[in-house]
Amino acid sequence: MSQGSNFVDYVKICCRSGKGGAGSAHLHRDVRTATGGPDGGDGGRGGHIILRGNSQFWTLLHLKYRKHIIAPDGQPGSSATSTGKSGKDEILDVPLGTIAKDAETGQVLFEITQEGETKILTPGGRGGLGNWHFKTPTNQTPRFAQPGEPGKEEWMVLELKVLADVGLVGFPNAGKSTLLSVVSAAKPEIADYPFTTIVPNLGIVSYRDSKSFVMADIPGIIEGASKGKGLGFRFLRHIERNSVLLFMVPADTHRSIAEEYEILKSELKDYNPELMQKPHILAITKSDMLDEELVAEMKKELPKGIPSIFISSVAQKGLLQLKDMLWESINQQA
């Protein structure tokens, strides 16, 4: 498979943060001082494991083969209340739209959405306090200090929701991959059988005056996808972030166009009712086989209240008008 094979939207990693350095129990001694007070410094904190948003990344592929992420330990404290050096933080760059989850509980911890945004995934252990913290009027020379806190070891899951301006929604074989390959530089695998697209394909669509927007071919929905049938959930997750949804129904559908649109809509609604708030555009694909008379007939039966257009990716029919409609819709959203 082409670009799709590099599209990794799920990785499970074992994170081990650094343990904190031990505090020092040193007592001050020098030429002039035989029995000085406590001057043991604090231990340094262990290294954190941190996620950082990076808009240059589109996938999690670079983390797929890094199963163990280990941050170094903090250094122990020393005399003259010197604090030990902190363990170096391990920073992982991730695409925008990455969600971090606890692998054991499935709990969502946070999401990275901004360029340069950093969040601690697994915190390092705190350094132990040196003995000077424990000096009291009754105990002038404490000979003990705190050990450093242990680091944490935990399995984390990183998931990516595709950030795209336009999401293509349609049953397998609606012509989504073909459209993407024609209007963008993406080269999705195209075949005449359902479920060709197993991972989302992203394409940059160039528009008038060197503008561009991102289009995502989301793997075909099947009836029942919202209930987790097939690979439904994994697919539908990618639609949540798209700002405009382009519904694609082939002209040769065995149902009516309105009927197929309603089924697609109810799948999305069952999965997440908020998807109904996004702008919808309807494209009737494979329309190069229709004559004008048939198009006029079909127009009468199209669903009301949704902008629609007849297109053919193969014959390059209606594509510029489609881009105009999408561009206008994206910018209204923005």
C-alpha positions in Angstrom: 0.0 0.0 0.0 1.2 3.5 -0.7 1.1 6.4 1.7 -1.4 4.5 3.9 1.2 2.1 5.1 3.0 4.9 6.8 -0.1 6.1 8.5 0.3 4.8 12.1 -2.5 6.1 14.2 -2.0 3.9 17.3 1.1 3.0 19.3 1.5 1.3 22.7 4.7 2.3 24.6 6.3 1.4 27.9 7.4 4.6 29.7 9.9 4.6 32.5 10.7 7.9 34.1 13.8 8.6 36.1 14.0 8.1 39.8 14.8 11.1 42.0 18.3 11.5 43.4 18.8 10.9 47.2 19.2 13.9 49.5 22.6 14.2 51.2 23.2 13.8 54.9 26.5 15.7 54.9 27.6 17.7 57.9 29.7 20.8 57.3 33.5 20.3 58.0 36.4 22.4 57.1 39.8 23.6 58.5 38.1 26.0 60.9 35.0 24.0 61.6 35.2 20.6 63.3 31.5 20.1 64.1 29.5 22.2 61.6 25.8 21.9 61.0 24.0 19.9 58.3 24.6 21.1 54.7 23.5 18.1 52.6 21.8 19.2 49.4 18.6 17.9 47.8 18.6 15.2 45.2 17.8 16.1 41.6 14.4 15.0 40.1 14.2 12.1 37.8 13.7 12.8 34.1 10.1 13.2 32.8 8.7 11.7 29.7 7.1 14.5 27.8 5.0 14.8 24.6 5.5 17.8 22.4 3.2 18.8 19.5 5.0 19.0 16.2 3.0 20.0 13.0 5.8 18.5 10.8 4.6 15.0 11.9 1.5 13.4 10.3 1.8 9.9 11.8 3.1 8.0 14.9 5.3 5.9 12.7 8.5 7.2 14.3 7.4 5.7 17.7 6.1 2.4 16.3 9.5 0.7 16.9 10.4 2.5 20.1 8.6 0.2 22.6 10.6 1.4 25.7 11.1 5.0 26.5 13.4 5.5 29.4 14.4 8.8 31.1 17.6 9.0 33.2 17.6 9.3 37.0 18.3 12.4 39.0 21.7 12.8 40.7 22.1 12.7 44.5 22.6 15.9 46.5 26.0 16.8 47.9 27.7 19.0 50.5 27.4 22.8 50.7 23.6 22.4 50.0 24.3 21.6 46.4 21.3 20.2 44.6 21.9 17.1 42.4 21.4 17.5 38.7 18.0 16.6 37.4 17.6 13.6 35.0 17.3 14.8 31.3 13.7 14.8 30.1 12.8 12.5 27.3 10.8 14.5 24.8 8.7 12.7 22.2 7.5 14.8 19.2 4.0 13.8 18.1 1.5 15.0 15.5 -1.2 17.5 16.5 -4.3 15.6 17.4 -2.5 12.9 19.5 -4.4 11.6 22.5 -2.5 10.0 25.4 -4.3 7.2 27.3 -3.4 4.9 30.2 -3.1 1.5 28.6 -4.4 -0.3 31.7 -7.5 1.7 32.4 -8.1 3.2 28.9 -8.5 6.6 30.7 -7.8 9.6 28.4 -5.0 11.7 30.1 -4.8 14.6 27.6 -4.6 15.6 24.0 -1.9 17.6 22.1 -3.5 20.1 19.8 -1.0 23.0 19.5 2.4 23.4 17.8 5.1 23.3 20.5 2.6 22.4 23.3 4.2 20.1 25.9 2.6 17.9 28.4 4.2 15.4 30.9 3.2 11.9 30.1 5.1 10.1 32.9 6.6 12.3 35.6 10.0 11.6 37.1 10.4 10.9 40.8 11.1 13.9 43.1 14.5 14.3 44.5 15.0 13.6 48.3 15.5 16.5 50.7 19.0 17.0 52.1 19.5 16.9 55.9 19.6 20.7 56.4 15.8 20.6 55.9 15.4 18.5 59.1 17.4 20.7 61.4 15.4 21.6 64.5 16.2 23.4 67.8 16.3 20.0 69.5 18.2 18.2 66.7 20.9 20.5 65.4 22.8 17.9 63.4 20.3 15.5 61.7 22.3 12.6 60.2 19.6 11.5 57.8 18.2 12.7 54.5 15.3 11.6 52.3 15.8 9.0 49.6 14.6 10.1 46.1 11.2 9.0 44.9 11.2 6.1 42.5 10.3 6.8 38.9 7.2 5.3 37.3 6.9 2.5 34.8 3.7 2.4 32.9 2.2 1.4 29.6 0.7 4.2 27.6 -1.3 4.3 24.4 -1.0 7.2 21.9 -3.8 7.6 19.4 -4.0 10.0 16.5 -7.2 11.6 15.2 -6.6 12.9 11.7 -6.6 16.7 11.6 -8.0 17.5 8.2 -10.3 20.2 6.7 -12.5 17.8 4.7 -13.4 14.3 5.6 -14.8 12.0 2.9 -17.7 9.9 4.1 -19.2 7.1 2.0 -19.7 3.4 1.8 -16.9 1.3 0.3 -16.6 1.9 -3.4 -18.2 5.4 -3.4 -15.1 6.7 -5.2 -13.4 8.4 -2.3 -9.9 7.1 -3.0 -10.3 8.0 -6.7 -11.3 11.6 -5.9 -8.4 12.0 -3.5 -5.9 10.7 -6.1 -7.3 13.1 -8.7 -7.5 16.3 -6.6 -4.3 15.8 -4.5 -0.8 14.4 -4.6 -1.9 11.4 -2.5 -1.6 8.1 -4.2 -4.1 5.9 -2.4 -4.5 2.3 -3.4 -7.5 2.0 -5.6 -9.3 -1.2 -6.5 -12.8 -2.3 -7.5 -13.5 -4.1 -4.2 -14.9 -2.7 -1.0 -12.5 -2.0 1.9 -9.5 -1.1 -0.1 -8.8 1.8 2.2 -7.9 0.3 5.5 -6.2 3.4 6.9 -7.0 7.1 6.3 -5.2 8.6 3.4 -4.4 12.3 3.7 -4.0 14.5 0.6 -3.1 18.1 0.2 -5.6 19.6 -2.3 -4.2 22.6 -4.2 -6.7 25.3 -4.8 -6.8 28.6 -6.6 -3.9 31.1 -6.0 -1.6 28.5 -4.4 -4.0 28.0 -1.5 -4.5 24.4 -0.2 -6.5 22.3 2.2 -6.2 18.9 3.7 -8.6 16.1 2.6 -8.8 12.8 4.4 -10.2 9.7 2.8 -11.7 7.9 5.8 -12.1 4.2 5.4 -15.5 3.1 4.1 -18.3 3.0 6.6 -20.5 0.0 6.7 -24.0 -0.1 8.2 -23.5 -0.9 11.8 -20.1 0.7 12.1 -21.2 2.9 15.0 -21.9 -0.3 17.0 -18.3 -1.4 16.4 -19.1 -3.8 13.6 -16.0 -4.5 11.5 -13.3 -1.9 12.0 -16.0 0.7 12.5 -14.9 2.5 15.6 -11.3 2.9 14.5 -12.5 4.4 11.3 -15.1 6.7 12.7 -12.7 8.2 15.2 -10.9 10.0 12.3 -14.0 11.9 11.3 -14.4 13.8 14.6 -11.8 16.4 13.8 -12.7 17.2 10.2 -14.3 20.6 9.8 -16.4 19.7 6.7 -17.9 16.3 5.8 -18.2 15.5 2.1 -20.7 12.7 1.7 -20.1 10.7 -1.4 -22.8 8.5 -3.0 -22.2 6.9 -6.4 -24.7 7.6 -9.2 -25.2 3.8 -9.7 -26.2 3.1 -6.1 -28.8 0.4 -5.8 -30.7 2.6 -3.3 -31.9 6.1 -3.9 -29.3 8.8 -3.3 -31.4 10.3 -0.5 -31.7 6.9 1.2 -28.0 6.2 1.1 -27.3 9.7 2.5 -29.7 9.1 5.4 -28.0 5.8 6.2 -24.6 7.4 6.3 -25.9 10.2 8.4 -27.6 7.9 10.9 -24.3 5.9 11.3 -22.5 9.1 12.1 -25.2 10.3 14.4 -25.3 7.0 16.4 -21.5 7.3 16.8 -21.4 10.9 17.8 -24.4 13.3 17.5 -22.0 16.3 17.4 -21.0 15.3 13.9 -24.4 16.5 12.8 -23.3 20.1 13.6 -20.6 20.1 11.0 -21.3 21.4 7.5 -22.3 18.6 5.1 -21.9 18.6 1.3 -23.2 15.8 -0.9 -21.3 14.7 -4.0 -22.9 12.3 -6.5 -19.9 10.4 -7.9 -19.4 8.5 -11.1 -21.8 10.8 -12.9 -20.0 10.8 -16.2 -22.4 8.0 -17.2 -25.4 10.2 -16.7 -27.0 12.3 -19.5 -28.4 15.7 -18.7 -32.0 14.4 -18.7 -31.2 11.8 -16.1 -29.3 14.4 -14.0 -32.3 16.7 -14.0 -34.6 13.7 -12.9 -32.2 12.8 -10.1 -31.9 16.4 -8.9 -35.6 16.3 -8.0 -35.0 13.4 -5.6 -31.9 14.7 -3.8 -32.2 15.3 -0.1 -33.3 18.9 0.8 -31.2 21.4 2.8 -27.7 20.1 1.8 -25.6 21.6 -1.0 -25.0 18.9 -3.7 -23.0 18.5 -6.8 -22.6 15.9 -9.5 -19.0 14.9 -10.1 -16.8 12.5 -12.0 -13.2 12.0 -10.8 -12.3 10.0 -13.9 -13.8 12.5 -16.4 -12.6 15.4 -14.2 -16.2 16.7 -14.2 -17.4 19.2 -11.6 -14.1 19.0 -9.5 -13.3 22.8 -9.5 -16.9 23.6 -8.5 -16.6 21.0 -5.7 -13.3 22.6 -4.5 -15.0 26.0 -4.5 -17.9 24.6 -2.4 -15.5 23.0 0.0 -13.2 26.1 0.3 -16.2 28.3 1.1 -17.5 25.9 3.7 -14.1 25.5 5.4 -13.6 29.2 5.6 -17.1 29.8 7.0 -16.1 27.3 9.7 -12.9 29.0 10.4 
